[in-house]
């Protein structure tokens, strides 16, 4: 997807200066093979941090990072940098990451974290954003600056703050996602498996696809009947999708709603056919906005679409390699992967799934629903919500759009693609913008409540949704 502007590239521009890029310091003795340091006009807010980091790297060019012992990993394990000021959180997080099969370098301050990052490459960075010692946003910007033109390293915030404004600030600093505190194993595992898988691929199985729908791919494989035809279909999508994205970007810049709708509709159709459901979902929203003659919110959606398309394209290239090696998609089910659609337990009409990132709001909602006679299964992350939905059929889902790992929109899309797609879903969110609300309803939300809210009103709305769901069933 050359020539397309991704959200990652835009964020890089926010944390770089307008000076000429590409000028590096000469390599210091003993640093051959390490990440090159940059001096091309670091942002002024990072000047003191950059100086401290340079001093730390000079004094200890090969020393292991401070903040705790480096844990012994399995051979050739991906290496994760943990930057966490709180000793308890740092040790728990490091141990969880190690137990999942990764090498870990735990550090306790911003200076130690950036110095470690400059000494060696990492598969992923877990960054505390709640402490003055780690200076999360500033440190994230320093890490992005240190990368220069190198491959982008995923940075995951570890934070107790999950509001929309917090998320926007983290994105602007170059942070890719977040894990909510308290730190839970399921949330850590979900993020690591998404951004830096640790388990080596077995020779008799295909790659694990996250941006592509497995069932759609298997249907394509069966329909094609031979590998050459399937590879041809994939090549057709790969050759046309970037051009359609460029047409959408040009139409948005020109204010041409008709051209935007046409390109979005075509990319929606193609991505749905090939199994890139996140791309299909975003294109559907953009097409609906274009058809209405409104471009409000489209500018914010296009970077998200660019990222989703990048991930789908990367996985399609991996699929091409699987096909070239003679691997079949159906082989994964018999080689240890969990079944895609397991039998689920009916939890009952009055059993609610509550997916809420904010611990205080989650407790408030759970107490209100429990007091009204509902059984409540509570999770804080989107991946955990999807897992719960795979195990049980709930009478209603109360969903925060800002859940971690997998956002609320993706969870909502997943619900609507299931066999029991009529499960009522109420969105409870701090997002008040019209485009956020319209997008939720476009994806199939049954109700939308903004924060702050009345607990009595929420309970009344949930009861109404449960009754409607029972009637539809």
ZAMARGU-4260 file (C-alpha; in steps of 0.2 Angstrom, whole numbers, plus 5000, padded with zeros to 4 digits):
<rodrens>
0) 5000/5000/5000 | 5013/5012/4995 | 5008/5031/4994 | 4994/5029/5006 | 4995/5039/5022
5) 4992/5028/5037 | 4987/5034/5055 | 5004/5028/5060 | 5013/5040/5048 | 5002/5054/5053
10) 5006/5052/5072 | 5024/5051/5068 | 5023/5068/5060 | 5015/5075/5077 | 5031/5070/5087
15) 5044/5075/5074 | 5050/5092/5070 | 5051/5100/5053 | 5070/5098/5052 | 5077/5087/5039
20) 5075/5069/5044 | 5088/5055/5043 | 5103/5062/5052 | 5110/5050/5065 | 5124/5051/5077
25) 5139/5041/5073 | 5138/5024/5081 | 5147/5024/5098 | 5159/5010/5102 | 5151/4994/5107
30) 5134/4999/5099 | 5136/4991/5082 | 5119/4983/5077 | 5109/4993/5090 | 5095/5005/5086
35) 5103/5021/5079 | 5100/5037/5089 | 5092/5052/5081 | 5097/5070/5084 | 5087/5079/5070
40) 5077/5091/5081 | 5069/5082/5095 | 5053/5090/5102 | 5057/5103/5115 | 5046/5094/5128
45) 5058/5079/5126 | 5074/5088/5127 | 5078/5084/5145 | 5073/5066/5144 | 5083/5064/5128
50) 5099/5071/5137 | 5096/5059/5152 | 5094/5044/5140 | 5110/5049/5130 | 5119/5049/5147
55) 5112/5033/5153 | 5116/5024/5136 | 5134/5031/5136 | 5138/5026/5154 | 5130/5008/5152
60) 5130/5003/5134 | 5128/4985/5137 | 5121/4984/5155 | 5104/4976/5157 | 5090/4988/5161
65) 5087/4992/5179 | 5070/4990/5188 | 5072/4971/5192 | 5081/4956/5185 | 5079/4951/5167
70) 5069/4935/5167 | 5075/4920/5158 | 5065/4917/5142 | 5063/4902/5131 | 5075/4902/5116
75) 5072/4914/5103 | 5057/4922/5112 | 5051/4939/5107 | 5057/4952/5119 | 5046/4964/5128
80) 5051/4980/5136 | 5041/4984/5152 | 5042/5002/5158 | 5032/5003/5175 | 5035/5014/5190
85) 5025/5004/5203 | 5035/4989/5209 | 5020/4978/5212 | 5013/4981/5195 | 5030/4980/5187
90) 5034/4963/5194 | 5016/4956/5191 | 5016/4962/5173 | 5034/4955/5170 | 5029/4938/5177
95) 5013/4937/5167 | 5023/4942/5151 | 5036/4929/5155 | 5024/4915/5158 | 5016/4919/5141
100) 5033/4914/5133 | 5041/4931/5131 | 5058/4938/5136 | 5056/4953/5148 | 5066/4968/5152
105) 5058/4977/5166 | 5062/4995/5169 | 5055/5008/5182 | 5058/5025/5175 | 5057/5034/5158
110) 5076/5037/5156 | 5079/5018/5159 | 5065/5013/5147 | 5071/5024/5133 | 5089/5019/5136
115) 5084/5001/5135 | 5074/5004/5119 | 5089/5013/5110 | 5101/4998/5115 | 5091/4984/5107
120) 5075/4981/5096 | 5059/4975/5105 | 5044/4966/5099 | 5033/4976/5110 | 5033/4990/5124
125) 5022/4990/5139 | 5022/5008/5145 | 5015/5014/5162 | 5005/5030/5158 | 4999/5034/5176
130) 5016/5039/5184 | 5027/5055/5184 | 5042/5043/5184 | 5038/5035/5168 | 5030/5050/5160
135) 5020/5040/5148 | 5015/5051/5134 | 5032/5060/5134 | 5041/5043/5134 | 5030/5036/5120
140) 5034/5051/5109 | 5053/5049/5114 | 5052/5030/5108 | 5044/5035/5092 | 5057/5048/5089
145) 5071/5035/5093 | 5064/5023/5080 | 5068/5035/5066 | 5064/5026/5050 | 5065/5009/5058
150) 5051/4997/5059 | 5037/5003/5070 | 5037/4994/5087 | 5019/4992/5095 | 5018/5003/5111
155) 5004/4997/5123 | 4999/5009/5138 | 4996/5001/5155 | 4984/5013/5163 | 4968/5016/5174
160) 4962/5030/5163 | 4951/5024/5149 | 4941/5040/5144 | 4940/5046/5126 | 4951/5061/5129
165) 4964/5050/5137 | 4964/5038/5122 | 4966/5053/5110 | 4981/5059/5119 | 4989/5042/5119
170) 4986/5040/5100 | 4993/5057/5097 | 5009/5052/5107 | 5011/5036/5096 | 5003/5023/5108
175) 4994/5009/5099 | 4983/5002/5112 | 4981/5000/5131 | 4978/4987/5145 | 4967/4993/5159
180) 4973/4992/5177 | 4971/4981/5187 | 4982/4970/5176 | 4973/4954/5171 | 4981/4939/5163
185) 4968/4938/5149 | 4970/4956/5144 | 4989/4955/5143 | 4988/4939/5133 | 4975/4946/5121
190) 4986/4961/5118 | 5003/4951/5116 | 4995/4938/5104 | 4988/4952/5093 | 5003/4963/5092
195) 5018/4951/5095 | 5013/4932/5094 | 5026/4922/5104 | 5022/4904/5099 | 5031/4898/5084
200) 5020/4892/5070 | 5019/4873/5068 | 5024/4867/5050 | 5007/4858/5048 | 4996/4873/5052
205) 4992/4889/5044 | 4995/4906/5051 | 4983/4913/5065 | 4972/4926/5056 | 4965/4941/5066
210) 4961/4954/5053 | 4953/4941/5041 | 4937/4930/5045 | 4942/4912/5046 | 4925/4905/5040
215) 4925/4917/5025 | 4942/4911/5020 | 4937/4893/5021 | 4922/4896/5010 | 4933/4904/4997
220) 4945/4889/4998 | 4931/4877/4995 | 4924/4887/4981 | 4940/4889/4972 | 4944/4871/4973
225) 4962/4874/4968 | 4976/4884/4976 | 4980/4894/4960 | 4962/4901/4958 | 4962/4906/4977
230) 4979/4915/4975 | 4972/4924/4960 | 4957/4930/4970 | 4968/4936/4983 | 4979/4945/4970
235) 4964/4954/4963 | 4959/4961/4980 | 4977/4966/4984 | 4979/4975/4967 | 4963/4985/4969
240) 4961/4989/4987 | 4974/5002/4989 | 4968/5012/4974 | 4950/5012/4981 | 4957/5018/4997
245) 4966/5032/4988 | 4950/5037/4979 | 4941/5038/4996 | 4954/5049/5003 | 4954/5060/4987
250) 4935/5061/4988 | 4935/5066/5006 | 4948/5080/5003 | 4938/5086/4988 | 4922/5086/4998
255) 4914/5074/4985 | 4901/5063/4994 | 4896/5054/4979 | 4913/5048/4974 | 4917/5044/4992
260) 4901/5033/4993 | 4905/5024/4976 | 4923/5020/4981 | 4918/5015/4999 | 4904/5004/4992
265) 4916/4995/4980 | 4929/4992/4994 | 4916/4986/5006 | 4910/4973/4993 | 4928/4967/4989
270) 4933/4966/5008 | 4918/4957/5013 | 4921/4944/4999 | 4939/4941/5004 | 4935/4941/5023
275) 4942/4958/5029 | 4927/4961/5040 | 4934/4976/5049 | 4938/4985/5032 | 4920/4980/5027
280) 4913/4987/5043 | 4922/5004/5041 | 4918/5006/5023 | 4900/5002/5026 | 4899/5017/5038
285) 4908/5028/5026 | 4897/5023/5012 | 4882/5027/5022 | 4888/5044/5027 | 4893/5048/5009
290) 4875/5042/5003 | 4867/5054/5015 | 4878/5068/5008 | 4887/5071/5024 | 4906/5070/5027
295) 4905/5073/5045 | 4917/5060/5054 | 4924/5053/5038 | 4941/5061/5041 | 4943/5052/5057
300) 4937/5035/5050 | 4949/5035/5035 | 4965/5033/5046 | 4957/5019/5055 | 4952/5011/5038
305) 4970/5013/5032 | 4976/5003/5047 | 4963/4990/5046 | 4967/4988/5027 | 4986/4986/5031
310) 4983/4972/5043 | 4971/4963/5031 | 4984/4965/5017 | 4998/4958/5028 | 4988/4943/5033
315) 4983/4940/5015 | 5001/4940/5010 | 5004/4927/5024 | 4989/4917/5017 | 4997/4917/5000
320) 5013/4910/5008 | 5003/4896/5017 | 4994/4892/5000 | 5011/4891/4991 | 5017/4879/5004
325) 5002/4868/5002 | 4994/4872/5019 | 4975/4871/5020 | 4965/4882/5031 | 4954/4868/5037
330) 4969/4859/5043 | 4970/4871/5058 | 4955/4864/5066 | 4963/4846/5068 | 4980/4852/5073
335) 4976/4860/5090 | 4967/4876/5087 | 4951/4878/5097 | 4935/4876/5087 | 4929/4892/5080
340) 4911/4891/5085 | 4910/4880/5101 | 4893/4875/5109 | 4888/4888/5120 | 4877/4888/5136
345) 4861/4898/5137 | 4864/4910/5151 | 4846/4915/5153 | 4836/4931/5148 | 4840/4940/5164
350) 4859/4937/5163 | 4868/4952/5156 | 4886/4953/5150 | 4894/4970/5155 | 4909/4975/5146
355) 4915/4991/5154 | 4933/4998/5155 | 4931/5011/5169 | 4931/5001/5185 | 4920/5014/5195
360) 4907/5014/5181 | 4907/4995/5180 | 4904/4993/5198 | 4890/5006/5198 | 4882/4997/5183
365) 4884/4980/5190 | 4877/4985/5207 | 4862/4993/5199 | 4858/4978/5188 | 4861/4965/5202
370) 4849/4975/5213 | 4836/4974/5199 | 4837/4955/5198 | 4849/4953/5184 | 4864/4941/5185
375) 4879/4950/5178 | 4895/4943/5170 | 4908/4958/5170 | 4923/4960/5159 | 4934/4975/5156
380) 4942/4971/5139 | 4934/4968/5122 | 4943/4951/5119 | 4936/4945/5136 | 4919/4950/5130
385) 4921/4941/5114 | 4927/4925/5124 | 4912/4926/5135 | 4900/4928/5121 | 4908/4912/5113
390) 4904/4902/5129 | 4887/4909/5134 | 4871/4916/5126 | 4866/4931/5136 | 4850/4940/5137
395) 4857/4957/5134 | 4875/4965/5132 | 4880/4982/5140 | 4895/4988/5130 | 4907/5002/5133
400) 4915/5008/5116 | 4932/5011/5124 | 4935/4994/5131 | 4953/4989/5129 | 4962/4977/5116
405) 4947/4976/5105 | 4936/4991/5104 | 4917/4991/5107 | 4913/4994/5089 | 4923/4977/5084
410) 4914/4968/5098 | 4897/4975/5092 | 4901/4969/5074 | 4906/4952/5081 | 4889/4950/5090
415) 4880/4954/5074 | 4889/4941/5064 | 4885/4927/5076 | 4870/4915/5074 | 4861/4923/5088
420) 4864/4941/5081 | 4848/4947/5088 | 4855/4948/5106 | 4851/4966/5112 | 4865/4977/5114
425) 4865/4994/5124 | 4880/5005/5122 | 4885/5015/5138 | 4898/5028/5133 | 4906/5044/5137
430) 4906/5048/5118 | 4893/5061/5114 | 4898/5065/5096 | 4885/5062/5083 | 4896/5052/5072
435) 4900/5040/5086 | 4882/5037/5090 | 4877/5035/5072 | 4891/5023/5069 | 4885/5012/5084
440) 4867/5012/5077 | 4874/5008/5060 | 4883/4993/5067 | 4867/4986/5075 | 4866/4994/5093
445) 4849/4993/5100 | 4851/5008/5112 | 4864/5021/5117 | 4866/5029/5134 | 4879/5043/5137
450) 4888/5046/5153 | 4883/5053/5165 | 4867/5043/5166 | 4853/5038/5178 | 4854/5021/5185
455) 4835/5019/5186 | 4835/5024/5167 | 4848/5011/5162 | 4839/4997/5172 | 4823/5002/5163
460) 4831/5002/5146 | 4839/4985/5149 | 4823/4978/5154 | 4815/4984/5139 | 4828/4977/5128
465) 4827/4960/5137 | 4808/4959/5133 | 4811/4964/5115 | 4824/4951/5113 | 4813/4937/5121
470) 4799/4943/5109 | 4811/4942/5094 | 4817/4924/5099
</rodrens>
